[in-house]
């Protein structure tokens, strides 16, 4: 079995890089279809148009309606075809970017990704996570190739709400632990190959960058400053975590996220917030020696470590078991753990993570 590493063709990151988008992507085609959420459209459209002002390229802009669902992808695909576009540019957060990928899955054209927040590791991957129109996880589709270009403008990113950036650290936090689980269980990665040493090195670097820079980056963003710590964490949230997860695989941390999507009000938290709590559940299940370091990091940067932090202080036993059952669904990420984890073990580990989080916060407050 071959070892396979999967990544975007080019990753570009820096303050003000969106002003140069024409120079970065004009070689890919002539009619560009920009898919963006309302906020992303408002903050980027003028910059993009200014960059292309002396170009003969045609720009088509369309707002994303909120869910990366099959119906939304179908709607946007029709607009792409009607305008005879030849490049898709996804602009915004994770679901907008996944929707852009979903369009490319069907029209088979070059894909450019412009993340306006660093809240998930979606930008670099070839995977598009799908949800129903009601927001329930609905599997994913895999593109035949990764984005041609990922363009991350750190000035745009730090002007987004702090919560997005912190959630991105939560999503990135799980990368190394899920990678180790997949190596131990000898699973194939999302590219269908064995995990390379390079991929494991990227996953470990992702964790190290967070530990070294996370708190400092949060402080800088609170003051709207782009410094090395911010650049390092943006790279970890987007590139290291993105290439890391796709080239190694997901496990318990993302299974817990999928579990919470079974609750009707799961939208009140961001993907990375659930993954951070899921990482705490995973290190408890695995009895990891890094458990306390993970717990401290989460509290220091403001990631959830209790059910109360997630807004589920009074969750019923039935709903909590629904989360555990969904997390352990057949064919899900929990099966990538190196030992069998059932719904009762998951239920108990969620409660253990909750208790540990309360205990740590109480001791820290003394």
C-alpha positions as CSV (number, residue, x, y, z in Angstrom):
1,X,0.0,0.0,0.0
2,X,1.4,3.4,-1.0
3,X,2.0,6.2,1.4
4,X,0.1,9.4,0.3
5,X,0.3,13.0,1.3
6,X,-2.4,15.3,0.0
7,X,-2.3,19.2,-0.1
8,X,-3.3,22.2,-2.1
9,X,-1.1,23.2,-5.1
10,X,-0.2,26.6,-3.5
11,X,-0.7,28.1,-0.1
12,X,-0.4,31.9,0.2
13,X,-0.7,33.8,3.5
14,X,0.1,37.3,4.5
15,X,-1.3,40.7,5.5
16,X,-3.0,42.4,2.5
17,X,-2.6,39.5,0.1
18,X,-6.2,39.8,-1.1
19,X,-5.4,43.0,-2.8
20,X,-3.2,40.9,-5.1
21,X,-5.8,38.3,-5.9
22,X,-5.7,39.0,-9.6
23,X,-2.0,38.3,-9.8
24,X,-2.4,35.1,-7.8
25,X,-5.3,33.5,-9.7
26,X,-5.7,35.1,-13.2
27,X,-3.8,32.4,-14.9
28,X,-6.5,29.9,-14.0
29,X,-9.3,31.2,-16.2
30,X,-11.3,34.1,-17.6
31,X,-14.7,33.9,-15.8
32,X,-14.5,33.6,-12.0
33,X,-17.5,32.6,-9.9
34,X,-17.2,34.0,-6.4
35,X,-19.3,32.2,-3.7
36,X,-19.3,34.1,-0.4
37,X,-21.4,34.5,2.7
38,X,-23.0,37.9,3.4
39,X,-20.3,39.1,5.8
40,X,-17.5,37.8,3.6
41,X,-19.1,39.4,0.5
42,X,-19.3,42.7,2.3
43,X,-15.7,42.7,3.5
44,X,-14.0,41.4,0.3
45,X,-16.0,42.2,-2.8
46,X,-14.7,45.8,-3.3
47,X,-11.1,44.6,-2.7
48,X,-11.5,41.8,-5.3
49,X,-13.0,44.1,-7.8
50,X,-10.3,46.7,-7.3
51,X,-7.6,44.1,-7.9
52,X,-9.3,43.1,-11.2
53,X,-10.1,46.6,-12.4
54,X,-7.6,46.6,-15.2
55,X,-8.4,43.0,-16.2
56,X,-10.7,41.7,-18.9
57,X,-11.8,38.8,-16.7
58,X,-15.4,38.5,-15.8
59,X,-16.4,38.3,-12.1
60,X,-19.6,36.7,-11.0
61,X,-20.6,37.1,-7.3
62,X,-23.2,35.1,-5.6
63,X,-24.1,34.9,-1.9
64,X,-24.1,31.6,-0.1
65,X,-27.3,30.9,1.8
66,X,-25.9,29.4,5.0
67,X,-25.8,25.6,4.7
68,X,-23.4,23.4,2.7
69,X,-26.3,21.3,1.5
70,X,-26.9,19.4,-1.7
71,X,-29.8,21.7,-2.6
72,X,-27.6,24.8,-2.1
73,X,-24.8,23.3,-4.2
74,X,-27.3,22.5,-6.9
75,X,-28.6,26.1,-6.9
76,X,-25.1,27.5,-7.3
77,X,-24.1,25.0,-9.9
78,X,-26.9,26.3,-12.1
79,X,-25.7,29.9,-11.7
80,X,-22.1,28.8,-12.6
81,X,-23.3,27.1,-15.7
82,X,-25.6,29.9,-16.8
83,X,-22.7,32.4,-16.6
84,X,-20.3,30.0,-18.4
85,X,-17.7,30.3,-15.6
86,X,-14.5,28.4,-15.6
87,X,-13.1,28.9,-12.0
88,X,-14.8,28.8,-8.7
89,X,-13.6,31.0,-5.8
90,X,-14.9,30.2,-2.4
91,X,-14.8,33.1,0.0
92,X,-15.7,33.0,3.7
93,X,-15.9,30.4,6.5
94,X,-16.0,26.6,6.5
95,X,-19.5,26.0,5.2
96,X,-19.2,28.6,2.4
97,X,-15.9,27.0,1.4
98,X,-17.4,23.5,1.5
99,X,-20.2,24.7,-0.7
100,X,-17.8,26.0,-3.2
101,X,-16.0,22.7,-3.2
102,X,-19.4,21.0,-3.7
103,X,-19.9,23.0,-6.9
104,X,-16.5,22.1,-8.2
105,X,-17.2,18.4,-7.5
106,X,-19.9,18.6,-10.1
107,X,-18.5,21.1,-12.6
108,X,-14.8,19.9,-12.4
109,X,-13.0,23.3,-12.7
110,X,-10.1,24.9,-10.8
111,X,-10.9,25.9,-7.3
112,X,-9.5,28.9,-5.3
113,X,-10.2,29.2,-1.6
114,X,-10.1,32.6,0.2
115,X,-10.8,32.0,4.0
116,X,-11.9,35.2,5.7
117,X,-11.8,33.5,9.1
118,X,-9.4,31.0,10.6
119,X,-12.1,29.0,12.3
120,X,-11.6,25.5,10.6
121,X,-9.1,23.5,8.6
122,X,-11.5,23.2,5.7
123,X,-9.7,25.6,3.3
124,X,-6.9,23.3,2.1
125,X,-8.7,20.0,1.8
126,X,-10.4,18.3,-1.1
127,X,-13.2,17.3,1.1
128,X,-16.6,19.1,1.3
129,X,-18.6,18.3,4.4
130,X,-22.3,18.3,3.7
131,X,-25.3,19.1,5.9
132,X,-29.0,18.8,5.3
133,X,-30.9,22.1,4.9
134,X,-31.7,21.7,8.6
135,X,-28.0,21.6,9.5
136,X,-27.6,17.8,10.3
137,X,-24.4,16.2,9.2
138,X,-24.9,14.5,5.8
139,X,-21.6,13.0,4.9
140,X,-19.1,14.5,2.5
141,X,-17.9,14.5,-1.1
142,X,-14.2,14.2,-2.1
143,X,-12.9,16.3,-5.1
144,X,-10.4,14.6,-7.4
145,X,-7.8,17.2,-6.4
146,X,-7.2,19.9,-3.7
147,X,-7.6,23.6,-4.3
148,X,-5.3,25.1,-6.8
149,X,-4.7,28.1,-4.5
150,X,-5.5,28.9,-0.9
151,X,-5.2,32.6,-0.3
152,X,-5.3,33.7,3.4
153,X,-5.1,37.5,4.1
154,X,-4.3,37.8,7.8
155,X,-5.6,41.4,7.9
156,X,-9.0,40.2,6.8
157,X,-8.8,37.3,9.3
158,X,-8.0,39.3,12.4
159,X,-10.8,41.7,11.7
160,X,-13.3,38.9,12.1
161,X,-14.7,38.1,15.5
162,X,-12.3,36.6,18.0
163,X,-14.5,33.6,18.6
164,X,-13.8,32.4,15.1
165,X,-10.0,32.5,15.6
166,X,-10.3,30.6,18.9
167,X,-12.6,28.0,17.4
168,X,-10.0,27.5,14.7
169,X,-7.5,26.7,17.4
170,X,-10.0,24.2,18.7
171,X,-10.3,22.5,15.4
172,X,-6.5,22.4,14.9
173,X,-6.0,21.1,18.5
174,X,-7.5,17.7,17.5
175,X,-5.2,17.2,14.5
176,X,-2.3,15.6,16.3
177,X,-4.3,13.3,18.6
178,X,-6.5,12.1,15.7
179,X,-3.4,11.5,13.6
180,X,-1.8,9.4,16.3
181,X,-5.1,7.4,16.7
182,X,-5.1,6.6,13.0
183,X,-1.5,5.6,13.0
184,X,-2.0,3.2,15.9
185,X,-5.1,1.7,14.3
186,X,-3.3,1.5,10.9
187,X,-6.1,3.3,9.1
188,X,-5.9,4.8,5.6
189,X,-6.0,8.6,5.3
190,X,-8.5,10.6,3.3
191,X,-6.4,10.2,0.2
192,X,-6.8,6.4,0.5
193,X,-3.1,5.8,1.4
194,X,-0.9,5.0,4.3
195,X,0.1,7.9,6.5
196,X,3.5,9.5,5.6
197,X,6.1,10.6,8.2
198,X,5.7,14.1,6.7
199,X,2.0,14.1,7.5
200,X,2.7,13.1,11.1
201,X,5.4,15.8,11.3
202,X,2.9,18.4,10.1
203,X,0.3,17.2,12.6
204,X,2.8,17.4,15.5
205,X,4.0,20.8,14.3
206,X,0.4,22.0,14.3
207,X,0.1,21.0,18.0
208,X,3.5,22.6,18.9
209,X,2.6,25.9,17.2
210,X,-0.6,26.1,19.1
211,X,1.1,25.4,22.4
212,X,3.8,28.0,21.8
213,X,1.7,30.8,20.1
214,X,-1.9,30.4,21.0
215,X,-2.2,32.6,24.0
216,X,0.1,35.2,22.5
217,X,-1.8,35.2,19.2
218,X,-5.1,35.8,21.1
219,X,-3.6,38.8,22.9
220,X,-2.4,40.3,19.6
221,X,-5.8,39.9,17.9
222,X,-7.5,41.5,20.8
223,X,-5.5,44.6,19.9
224,X,-5.9,44.0,16.1
225,X,-2.2,43.4,15.7
226,X,-0.7,41.0,13.1
227,X,2.5,39.6,14.5
228,X,4.5,36.4,14.2
229,X,2.3,34.6,16.7
230,X,-0.8,35.5,14.8
231,X,0.7,34.4,11.5
232,X,1.9,31.2,13.1
233,X,-1.5,30.3,14.5
234,X,-3.3,31.2,11.2
235,X,-0.9,28.8,9.5
236,X,-1.6,26.1,12.1
237,X,-5.4,26.6,11.9
238,X,-5.6,26.6,8.2
239,X,-2.6,24.9,6.6
240,X,-1.0,22.6,9.2
241,X,-4.4,21.3,10.5
242,X,-5.8,21.1,7.0
243,X,-3.0,19.1,5.4
244,X,-2.5,17.3,8.7
245,X,-6.1,16.0,9.1
246,X,-6.6,15.1,5.4
247,X,-3.2,13.2,5.2
248,X,-3.8,11.4,8.5
249,X,-7.5,11.1,9.3
250,X,-10.1,12.0,11.9
251,X,-11.0,10.1,15.0
252,X,-12.8,10.7,18.3
253,X,-12.5,14.5,18.5
254,X,-14.5,14.9,15.2
255,X,-16.8,12.1,16.1
256,X,-17.9,14.0,19.2
257,X,-18.6,17.1,16.9
258,X,-20.7,14.9,14.7
259,X,-22.5,13.6,17.8
260,X,-23.5,17.1,18.8
261,X,-25.0,17.8,15.4
262,X,-27.8,15.4,16.4
263,X,-29.1,18.0,18.8
264,X,-31.5,20.6,17.2
265,X,-29.7,23.6,18.8
266,X,-26.1,22.6,18.0
267,X,-25.7,25.7,15.8
268,X,-25.1,27.8,19.0
269,X,-21.5,26.6,19.0
270,X,-18.8,26.6,16.3
271,X,-17.3,23.4,14.8
272,X,-13.9,24.0,16.4
273,X,-15.5,24.5,19.8
274,X,-17.1,21.0,19.7
275,X,-13.8,19.5,18.3
276,X,-11.8,21.1,21.3
277,X,-14.2,19.5,23.7
278,X,-14.1,16.3,21.7
279,X,-10.3,16.4,21.9
280,X,-10.6,16.5,25.7
281,X,-12.9,13.5,25.5
282,X,-10.4,11.7,23.3
283,X,-7.4,12.2,25.5
284,X,-9.4,10.9,28.5
285,X,-10.5,7.8,26.6
286,X,-6.9,7.2,25.5
287,X,-5.4,8.1,28.9
288,X,-3.0,10.5,27.1
289,X,-0.1,12.0,29.1
290,X,-0.9,15.3,27.4
291,X,-4.4,15.5,28.9
292,X,-3.5,18.2,31.4
293,X,-1.7,20.3,28.8
294,X,-4.7,20.1,26.5
295,X,-7.0,21.1,29.4
296,X,-4.8,24.1,30.3
297,X,-4.5,25.3,26.8
298,X,-8.3,25.2,26.2
299,X,-8.9,27.2,29.4
300,X,-6.2,29.7,28.7
301,X,-7.4,30.5,25.2
302,X,-11.1,30.3,26.0
303,X,-12.1,26.9,24.4
304,X,-14.9,24.9,26.1
305,X,-14.0,22.3,28.7
306,X,-17.4,21.7,30.2
307,X,-20.9,21.1,29.0
308,X,-21.9,24.4,30.5
309,X,-19.3,26.1,28.3
310,X,-21.1,24.6,25.3
311,X,-24.5,25.7,26.6
312,X,-25.6,22.2,27.7
313,X,-25.3,22.5,31.5
314,X,-28.8,21.0,31.8
315,X,-28.6,18.5,29.0
316,X,-30.9,15.5,29.6
317,X,-29.4,11.9,29.8
318,X,-31.4,11.1,26.7
319,X,-29.9,13.9,24.7
320,X,-26.4,13.1,25.9
321,X,-26.9,9.5,25.0
322,X,-28.1,10.7,21.5
323,X,-24.8,12.5,21.2
324,X,-22.8,9.4,22.2
325,X,-24.8,7.2,19.8
326,X,-24.3,9.5,16.9
327,X,-20.6,9.9,17.7
328,X,-20.3,6.1,17.5
329,X,-22.4,5.6,14.4
330,X,-21.3,2.8,12.1
331,X,-18.8,4.1,9.5
332,X,-18.0,7.2,11.6
333,X,-14.7,8.6,12.8
334,X,-14.9,6.8,16.2
335,X,-14.0,3.6,14.4
336,X,-10.5,5.1,13.7
337,X,-9.6,4.8,17.3
338,X,-7.1,2.0,18.1
339,X,-9.6,0.2,20.4
340,X,-13.3,-0.3,20.3
341,X,-15.3,2.6,21.8
342,X,-19.0,2.1,22.3
343,X,-21.8,4.6,23.1
344,X,-21.6,3.9,26.9
345,X,-17.8,4.6,27.0
346,X,-18.4,7.7,25.0
347,X,-21.2,8.9,27.3
348,X,-19.0,8.3,30.3
349,X,-16.0,10.0,28.8
350,X,-18.1,13.1,28.0
351,X,-19.2,13.3,31.7
352,X,-15.6,12.7,32.8
353,X,-14.4,15.5,30.5
354,X,-17.1,17.8,31.9
355,X,-16.1,16.9,35.5
356,X,-12.4,17.4,34.8
357,X,-13.1,20.8,33.2
358,X,-15.1,22.0,36.2
359,X,-12.3,20.8,38.6
360,X,-9.6,22.5,36.7
361,X,-11.5,25.8,36.4
362,X,-12.3,25.7,40.1
363,X,-8.7,25.2,41.1
364,X,-7.5,27.9,38.7
365,X,-9.9,30.4,40.3
366,X,-8.4,29.8,43.8
